[in-house]
Amino acid sequence: MLRQLAIRNVVLIDSLEIEFDSGLGVLTGETGAGKSILLDALGLALGDRADTALVRQGQDSASVSAEIEVGSDHPVVGLLREQGLECDPGEPILLRRSVKSDGGSRAFIGASSVPAGTIREAAASLIEIHGQHDDRGLLHPRGHRALLDSFARIDTSAVEAAWARVTEIEHSLSAARAAAAEAERDRDYLAHAVGEIDALDPQVGEETTLSEERSAMQAGAKAGEALEGLDELLGGSEGALAQLRQAARKIERGAADHPALAEALAALDRALIEGHDAEDKIARAAEAMAYDPERLEAVEARLFDIRGLARKHRVEPDSLADLGEKMRAQLAEIEAGGERIEALDAELKEARLAYSKLAEELARKRRDAAGRLDVAVAAELAPLKLDSAKFRTSIGQAEPGPTGTDKVEFEVSTNPGAPFGPLTKIASGGEMSRFILALKVALAEAGSAGTMIFDEIDRGVGGAVASAIGERLARLAKESQVLVVTHSPQVAARAAHHYRIEKSQDGESMRTVVRRLSGEERREEIARMLSGTAITEEARAQASRLLDAA
């Protein structure tokens, strides 16, 4: 509910604060007093385009704030919290806009600066403004389906859940197909790589073992080259040991006659013993270092194959076996991917079938509700001097979505035999306002924004029609706050709260003021609306009768 509107430096208004209450409130005043300025100012606070023409002459800026009361469970509370804006339970929401004379503007919700679009989105669920040039609310087809559902109390949650299931499977299927397509491109490579690894059959630790074996054989070969000829040097007929034995025999013959040679002979004997020992050890070493050249060639070939394949796949040799397992798993996934796609295809068919059944049932409920709504609106048209007009709720085919497959649009025909068409294109300004009222009354139980504002909905009508408009506005005001800019005394008499908009001289400038009327002031204002500038006793009596009847 709109609780307060505060305006600073907007056109003819220098400073104005208006307190509003629940129920039906009317704003009256002579033409040119500034009623449209109030609505323009409110529109600015609700997110309309910031127009520098609103800034009062001689001022640098203008500002408007609207204080709106909402319940803690109102959808706008969740919307604002999604935007990171705090809403204290029980506290009103303050929407504020300012515009500078040079064109700059700012928007605030509470103390937080926000884009104007955020205010506009929040205000859409708080206040509806309906006028002869209104292009929002009931006149916008995109909201008609939700209004019909609300009128019929149709629960669309099952269809929404079914559609969510369809889209979920579609996304999974799309991802699975993309993954399968990508994997299919790798199939030949993976199969070839797995074949190479399987053919080589590398074992963990094998590269290290082969490397060590190769190194040992290469070292033996090098040492073997150093031993070549040693057997001739030591044990040959002309070798060192033969020479030592020959020397020992010569010394042995003279040692009996020369005891001093006995020590030399003993030394030679020891040398021969050590020489034979060395000969034996060299022989054993040569035997130990002996290798099979074919084995070395085979070891090197295997080692080079393992290392080459590891380099090809950019892994360590010991990781080749694990890589093969991973590639085999990828190949298996490719095969399983086809099965997964088949399974998802089947799931999607079932989900779409379930969605279609629920959407068809929803469409049937909407068609039934459309008939009831058409009857309800038709009952309101004649009293509003729309006897020749017809209203229908058109239901066509729309793209499947979370709210079904129905395109809902309210259409009218204003003359007998005339084709139906959108309200905005078929109805005149006055007719449009009355159609909006008829719709609002028919949809009253479906819920509306907390505040509805009607701008001169009674233009061009009077008498019984104006009285019917006032009666219907009063009915709407039982469920929502309704504010009406009106020139009709019949409508004004129905109000619970009456505001008079006046233009007054302030020095050399004009200013707009708003006064809240009660009692005798109300009777005088309604009498003025009945008779004009010169208020007659007859007009006062008629005003009293209107007030008493209301």
PANULO-64749 format. One record per residue (C-alpha): residue in one letter; x negated, z, y. Coordinates in steps of 0.5 Angstrom, whole numbers, padded with zeros to 4 digits, always signed. Each point is the difference from the previous one (the first is absolute). Example, Ala and Ser with C-alpha at 12.3 -4.5 7.8 and 13.67 -1.06 7.14 Angstrom:
// PANULO-64749
A-0025+0016-0009 S-0002-0002+0007 
***
This chain:
// PANULO-64749
M+0000+0000+0000 L-0003-0002+0007 R+0000+0007+0003 Q-0004-0002+0007 L-0002-0006+0004 A-0005+0001+0005 I-0002-0006+0005 R-0005+0000+0006 N-0001-0006+0005 V+0005-0005-0004 V+0003-0005+0005 L+0005+0004+0004 I-0002+0006-0004 D-0005+0005+0003 S+0001+0006-0004 L+0006+0001-0005 E+0001+0005-0006 I+0006-0001-0004 E+0002+0005-0006 F+0005-0003-0005 D+0004+0003-0005 S+0003-0002-0007 G+0007-0004+0000 L+0002-0005+0004 G-0003-0001+0007 V+0002-0005+0005 L-0004-0002+0006 T+0004-0003+0006 G-0001-0002+0007 E+0001-0006+0005 T-0003-0007-0001 G-0008+0000+0002 A+0000+0008+0000 G-0006-0001-0006 K+0003+0001-0007 S-0004-0006-0002 I-0006+0003+0003 L+0001+0007-0005 L+0001-0005-0006 D-0006-0004+0002 A-0004+0007+0001 L+0002+0002-0007 G-0002-0006-0003 L-0007+0001+0003 A+0000+0006-0004 L+0002-0003-0006 G-0005-0005+0000 D+0003-0006+0004 R-0005-0004+0003 A-0004+0003+0006 D+0003-0004+0007 T-0004+0002+0006 A+0007-0002+0004 L+0002+0007-0003 V-0005+0004+0005 R+0003+0002+0006 Q-0002-0003+0006 G-0006+0003+0004 Q-0002+0004-0007 D-0006-0001-0004 S+0004+0001-0007 A+0006+0002-0003 S+0001+0005-0006 V+0006+0001-0005 S+0001+0005-0005 A+0005+0001-0005 E+0001+0007-0004 I+0004-0001-0007 E+0002+0005-0005 V-0001-0002-0007 G+0001+0004-0007 S-0006+0002-0004 D+0002-0005-0005 H+0001-0006+0005 P-0004-0006-0003 V-0003+0000+0007 V-0004+0006-0002 G-0003-0003-0006 L-0002-0007+0004 L-0003+0004+0006 R-0004+0004-0005 E-0002-0006-0004 Q-0003-0002+0007 G-0004+0007+0000 L+0005+0003+0005 E+0002+0007-0001 C+0008+0002+0001 D+0001+0007+0000 P+0007+0002-0003 G+0005+0001+0004 E-0004-0003+0006 P+0003-0006+0004 I-0004-0006+0000 L-0002-0003+0007 L-0001-0007+0001 R-0004-0002+0007 R-0002-0006+0003 S-0003-0002+0007 V-0001-0006+0003 K-0005-0002+0006 S+0002-0004+0006 D-0007-0004-0002 G+0003-0002-0007 G-0003+0006-0005 S+0004+0004-0004 R-0001+0006-0005 A+0005+0003-0005 F+0000+0007-0003 I+0004+0004-0006 G-0001+0007+0002 A-0007+0001+0003 S-0003-0006-0004 S-0001-0007+0003 V+0002-0005-0005 P+0002-0008+0000 A+0006-0002+0003 G+0002-0003-0007 T+0000+0007-0003 I+0005+0003+0005 R+0004-0006-0001 E+0000+0001-0007 A+0002+0007+0000 A+0005-0001+0005 A+0004-0005-0004 S+0002+0006-0005 L+0002+0004+0006 I+0004-0003+0005 E+0004-0007+0000 I+0001-0004+0007 H+0006-0005-0001 G+0001-0004+0006 Q+0003-0007+0001 H-0007-0003-0001 D-0002+0005-0005 D-0004-0004-0006 R-0002+0006-0004 G+0004+0005-0005 L+0006-0003-0002 L-0001-0007+0003 H-0006-0001-0004 P+0001-0003-0007 R-0006+0004-0003 G+0003+0006+0000 H+0007-0002-0003 R-0001+0001-0007 A-0002+0007+0001 L+0006+0002+0004 L+0004-0003-0005 D-0003+0004-0005 S+0001+0006+0004 F+0007-0002+0001 A+0001+0000-0008 R-0005+0006-0001 I-0003-0005-0005 D-0007+0003-0003 T-0005-0005-0001 S-0005+0004-0003 A+0001-0003-0007 V-0001-0007+0003 E-0006+0002+0004 A-0003+0004-0006 A+0001-0007-0004 W-0003-0004+0005 A-0006+0005+0000 R-0001-0001-0007 V+0000-0008+0000 T-0005+0000+0006 E-0004+0005-0004 I+0000-0005-0006 E-0001-0006+0004 H-0007+0003+0003 S-0002+0002-0006 L+0001-0006-0003 S-0003-0004+0006 A-0006+0005-0001 A-0001-0002-0008 R+0001-0007+0001 A-0006+0000+0006 A-0004+0004-0005 A+0001-0004-0006 A-0001-0007+0004 E-0007+0004+0003 A-0002+0002-0007 E+0002-0007-0003 R-0005-0003+0004 D-0005+0005-0003 R+0002-0001-0007 D-0005-0006-0002 Y-0006+0004+0003 L+0002+0007-0003 A+0001-0004-0007 H-0007-0003+0001 A-0003+0006+0002 V+0003+0004-0006 G-0003-0005-0005 E-0007+0000+0003 I+0000+0008+0000 D+0003+0000-0007 A-0005-0005-0003 L-0006+0004+0003 D+0003+0006-0002 P-0004+0005+0004 Q-0001+0007-0002 V-0001+0006+0005 G-0007+0002+0000 E-0002-0007-0003 E-0004-0003+0006 T-0004+0007+0001 T-0002+0000-0008 L-0002-0008+0000 S-0004+0001+0007 E-0004+0006-0003 E-0001-0004-0007 R-0002-0006+0004 S-0005+0004+0004 A-0003+0003-0006 M-0001-0007-0003 Q-0003-0003+0006 A-0005+0006+0000 G-0002-0001-0007 A-0001-0007+0001 K-0005+0002+0006 A-0004+0005-0004 G+0000-0004-0006 E-0004-0005+0004 A-0005+0005+0001 L-0001+0002-0007 E-0001-0007-0002 G-0008-0001-0003 L-0001+0008+0000 D+0001+0000-0008 E-0006-0005+0000 L-0004+0004+0005 L+0001+0006-0004 G+0000-0002-0007 G-0002-0007-0001 S-0007-0002-0004 E-0003+0000+0007 G+0004+0006+0003 A-0002+0006+0003 L+0002+0004-0006 A-0005-0004-0004 Q-0005+0000+0005 L+0000+0008-0001 R+0000+0000-0007 Q-0006-0005+0000 A-0003+0005+0005 A+0001+0006-0004 R-0003-0003-0007 K-0006-0002+0004 I-0001+0007+0003 E+0002+0003-0007 R-0006-0003-0003 G-0005+0003+0005 A+0004+0007+0001 A-0003+0003-0007 D-0007-0001+0003 H+0002+0002+0007 P+0005+0006+0000 A+0001-0001+0008 L+0004-0007-0002 A+0005+0005-0004 E+0004+0001+0007 A+0000-0007+0002 L+0003-0002-0007 A+0005+0006+0000 A+0002-0003+0007 L+0001-0007-0003 D+0004+0003-0005 R+0004+0003+0005 A+0001-0006+0004 L+0002-0004-0007 I+0005+0005-0001 E+0003+0000+0007 G+0000-0008+0000 H+0003+0000-0007 D+0006+0004+0003 A+0000-0004+0006 E+0001-0006-0004 D+0006+0003-0004 K+0003+0002+0007 I-0001-0007+0003 A+0003-0003-0007 R+0006+0005+0001 A+0001-0001+0007 A+0000-0008-0001 E+0005+0001-0005 A+0005+0004+0004 M-0001-0004+0006 A+0002-0006-0004 Y+0006-0004+0002 D+0005-0006-0002 P+0000-0005+0005 E+0006-0002-0002 R+0003+0006+0001 L-0003+0001+0007 E+0003-0007+0001 A+0007+0002-0002 V+0000+0007+0004 E-0002-0004+0006 A+0006-0005-0001 R+0005+0006-0001 L-0003+0004+0006 F+0000-0006+0004 D+0007-0002-0002 I+0003+0007+0002 R-0003+0000+0006 G+0002-0007+0002 L+0007+0002-0001 A+0000+0006+0003 R-0003-0003+0007 K+0006-0005-0001 H+0005+0005+0000 R-0004+0004+0005 V+0000+0006-0004 E-0005+0005-0004 P-0001-0003-0007 D+0002+0007-0003 S+0007-0002+0004 L+0001-0007-0004 A+0004+0003-0005 D+0005+0004+0004 L+0001-0006+0005 G+0002-0004-0007 E+0005+0005-0001 K+0003+0000+0007 M+0000-0007+0000 R+0004+0000-0007 A+0005+0005+0003 Q+0001-0005+0006 L+0001-0006-0005 A+0005+0005-0003 E+0003+0001+0007 I+0001-0007+0001 E+0004-0001-0007 A+0004+0006+0002 G+0001-0002+0007 G+0005-0005-0003 E+0004+0005-0004 R+0000+0004+0007 I+0003-0006+0004 E+0005-0001-0006 A+0002+0007+0000 L+0001+0000+0008 D+0004-0006+0000 A+0005+0003-0005 E+0000+0006+0004 L+0001-0004+0006 K+0006-0004-0003 E+0003+0007-0002 A-0001+0003+0007 R+0003-0006+0004 L+0006+0000-0005 A+0001+0007+0002 Y-0001-0001+0007 S+0005-0006+0000 K+0006+0004-0004 L-0001+0006+0006 A+0000-0005+0005 E+0006-0004-0002 E+0004+0007-0001 L-0003+0002+0007 A+0003-0007+0003 R+0007+0001-0003 K+0000+0007+0003 R-0002-0003+0007 R+0005-0005-0001 D+0006+0005-0001 A-0003+0004+0006 A+0000-0006+0004 G+0007-0001-0001 R+0002+0007+0002 L-0004+0000+0006 D+0003-0007+0002 V+0007+0004+0000 A-0003+0006+0003 V-0002-0005+0006 A+0006-0004+0000 A+0004+0006+0001 E-0004+0002+0007 L+0000-0007+0003 A+0008-0001+0002 P+0000+0007+0004 L-0007-0003+0004 K+0004-0006+0002 L-0004-0004-0005 D+0007-0002-0004 S-0003-0008-0001 A-0007+0002-0003 K-0002+0001-0007 F-0006+0004-0003 R-0003-0001-0006 T-0006+0002-0004 S-0004-0006-0003 I-0004+0002-0006 G-0005-0006-0002 Q-0006-0001-0004 A-0006+0003+0002 E-0007+0001-0003 P-0001+0005-0006 G-0002+0007+0003 P+0000+0007+0000 T+0007+0000+0003 G+0003-0005-0005 T+0001-0008+0001 D+0006+0000+0006 K-0001-0002+0007 V+0006+0004+0004 E+0002-0003+0007 F+0006+0002+0004 E+0004-0006+0002 V+0006-0001+0005 S+0005-0005+0002 T+0003+0001+0007 N+0005-0005+0000 P+0005-0003-0006 G-0003-0005-0004 A-0007+0001+0004 P-0006+0000-0005 F-0003+0007-0002 G-0007+0001+0003 P-0005+0005+0002 L+0003+0005+0005 T-0005-0001+0005 K+0001-0008+0001 I+0008+0000-0001 A+0002+0006+0004 S+0000+0001+0008 G-0003+0006+0003 G+0007+0004+0000 E+0002-0002-0007 M-0007+0002-0002 S+0000+0007+0002 R+0007+0001-0003 F-0002-0003-0006 I-0006+0005+0000 L+0005+0005+0001 A+0005-0002-0006 L-0006+0000-0004 K-0003+0007+0002 V+0007+0003-0001 A+0001-0004-0007 L-0007+0003-0002 A+0000+0007+0003 E+0000+0003-0007 A-0006-0004-0001 G-0004+0004+0005 S-0004-0002+0006 A-0005+0001+0005 G+0001+0007+0003 T+0001-0003+0007 M+0004-0006+0001 I+0000-0003+0007 F+0006-0005+0002 D-0002-0004+0006 E+0007-0003+0004 I+0003-0001-0007 D+0007+0000+0004 R-0002-0005+0004 G+0006-0005+0002 V+0005+0004-0004 G+0005+0005+0002 G+0007+0004-0001 A+0001+0001-0008 V-0006-0004-0002 A-0005+0005+0005 S+0004+0006-0003 A-0001-0003-0007 I-0008+0000+0001 G+0000+0007+0003 E+0004+0002-0006 R-0005-0003-0005 L-0006+0002+0004 A+0003+0007+0000 R+0000+0000-0008 L-0007-0003+0000 A-0002+0006+0004 K+0002+0005-0005 E-0005-0002-0005 S-0006-0002+0006 Q-0001+0001+0007 V+0003-0006+0004 L-0002-0002+0007 V+0004-0005+0003 V-0001-0004+0007 T+0007-0002+0002 H+0005-0002+0005 S+0006+0002-0004 P+0004+0006+0002 Q+0003+0000-0007 V-0007+0001-0003 A-0003+0005+0005 A+0006+0004-0001 R-0002+0001-0007 A-0006+0003+0001 A-0003+0007-0001 H-0005-0001+0005 H+0000-0004+0006 Y-0005-0003+0005 R+0000-0003+0007 I-0005-0005+0002 E-0001+0000+0007 K-0004-0004+0006 S-0002+0004+0006 Q-0004-0001+0006 D-0006+0004+0000 G-0003-0001+0007 E-0002-0008+0000 S+0001-0001-0007 M+0005+0001-0005 R+0000+0004-0006 T+0004+0001-0007 V+0003+0007-0002 V+0004+0002-0006 R+0005+0005+0001 R+0003+0004-0006 L+0008+0000+0001 S+0005+0005-0002 G+0007+0002+0001 E+0003-0002+0007 E-0007-0005+0001 R+0002-0003-0007 R+0007-0002+0003 E-0002-0002+0006 E-0005-0005-0003 I+0005-0003-0005 A+0005-0001+0006 R-0005-0004+0004 M-0001-0004-0006 L+0007-0001-0001 S+0001-0002+0008 G-0006-0001+0003 T-0003+0003+0006 A+0006+0002+0003 I+0002+0005-0005 T+0008+0001+0000 E+0004+0006-0003 E+0003-0005-0005 A-0007-0001-0002 R-0001+0007-0001 A+0006+0001-0003 Q-0002-0006-0005 A-0007+0003-0001 S+0004+0007-0002 R+0004-0003-0005 L-0006-0004-0003 L-0004+0007-0001 D+0006+0003-0003 A+0001-0005-0005 A-0007+0000-0002 
***
